[in-house]
Amino acid sequence: MSPKKTKQIAAGEFKAKCLKLMDEVQSSKIPLIVTKHGKPMVTILPFEEEAKVFPFGYMKGRMTINGDIVGPIGEKWNAEADD
């Protein structure tokens, strides 16, 4: 979890205010820890959409081309050979 501050609430109180608390977590982006008898049981986190990755250009700047990638390489070959 990120170093953001968190809030804690008892399970009974969470049960009574569940929908309101979920809205608060989503709007404030502050996680909520639900406790039972003082022991942390679950963490409620805000949902965050993943950034969409488009297939064209997403690798830009991550590769380098060394040399000619379309020119002949000096090997002789015959596509119709029965080797």
Secondary structure, 3 states (H helix, E strand, C coil): CCCCCCEEEEHHHHHHHHHHHHHHHHHHCCCEEEEECCEEEEEECCCCCCCCCCCCCCCCCCCCCCCCCCCCCCCCCCCCCCC
